Amino acid sequence: MLSTSHGSVPTPVFIPVGSQGTVKTITPDELKSLGTTMILGNAYHLYLRPGVEVIKRLGGLHRFISWDGPIITDSGGYQVFSLASLRRVSDEGVLFRSHIDGSEHFFTPELAIRLQEALGGDVIMALDECPHYGEDFETIRQATERTHLWAQRCQKSHRREDQVLYAIVQGGTFALLRRHSAAFLASLDFPGYAIGGLSLGEPKQVTNAMVEETVALLPADKPRYLMGVGSPEDLLEGVSRGVDIFDSALPTRIARNGALFTMKGRVNITNALFKDRDEPIEEGCDCYTCRNFSAAYLNHLFRCEELLAYRLATIHNLRFIMRLMEDIRRSILDDTFLSFRNAFLAVYKPTDEEVRVVQKQKWIRSRHGAGGV
């Protein structure tokens, strides 16, 4: 259980991403009805617009977005470092140009904390350097050491007692650096720890191996947060390795592209086979979409590019993930998690790994010019 100033969050938990103060296409009330207990905002995006001072004057992020539950805010480190051609980094901080208007900004660890304190999130993140997948050992080592330096500065500058500050473990896909980063940050006694710099295009077996290396050296009595992971099979693998918290835009992003989760794997609702299917996407699903609409209707909406298509698909995918997390928590309490995981994975067919890696790397490249949205 994760305790915050805005309520408790049962763990393991999946957190939908609302980078700009909204989970795309979904209202706060709908999020709650889907089983959401915590959402994520992004300091980088909110700093650029509408501006953190605007949000602070209007009562803080909770009031601004009408969400009375817990919020976690990311420092924006990943977004800044996704702007490869628009930034310069030093130990002092990172100079970057806005992906919106080209204006120049300088982020320091201290500023990252001040921004997140002003936003008022319940859990805030240290500024880290997140290098791209495939960088050489020395580049990753330097980024990891800088992340450690910045974590110490964030820790020293953090003042709000109604917030907790998590450090972010880096180290790329090098086990030696992962172990070093986890051990060093654990020695600083943060209230919680995130695992960053993964799910950036590396094969899943590499992701899982790095998670194992990292978790083994993090305190078992403090939350462990795997950033950027949200596919059903990855949530199960993460939980089995001791992860408590996950976040990802994946369920909502693929929903807007017509990819819907089912117990047998993802389906593409725009495929012709759904054109005349007078049944829900998945029989037995308790989401609003499946209780009220046929697969044929969703197929029609997507083919017509009607806005309702994106809302209904997002509702379905988020409810699928939230229900999966509910089942995971229940199986842990019943001491049946291993059998639950095995039974789920025996039926669920993940996206082909080779195709997934190519798609992921293509998507990441496309984000480098769009602020890592």
Buried (B, 14 or more C-beta within 10 A) or exposed (E): EBEBBBEEBEBBBBBBBBBBBBBBBBEBEBBEBBBBBBBBBBBBBBBBEBEBEEBBEEEBBBEBBEBEBBBBBBBBBBBBBBBEEBBEBEEEBBBBBBBEEEEEBEBBBBBBBBBBBBBBBBBBBBBBBBBBBEBEEEEBBBBBBBBBBBBBBBBEBBEBEEBBBBBBBBBBBBBEBBBBBBBBBBEEEBEBBBBBBBBBBBEBEBBBBBBBBBBBBBBEEBBBBBBBBBBBBBBBBBBBBBBBBBBBBBBBBBBBEBBBBBBEEBBBBBEEEBEEBEEBBBEEBEBBBBEEBBBBBBBBBBBEEEEBBBBBBBBBBBBBBBBBBEEBBEBBEEEEBEEBBEEBBEEBEBBEEEEBBEBBBEEBEEBBEEBBB
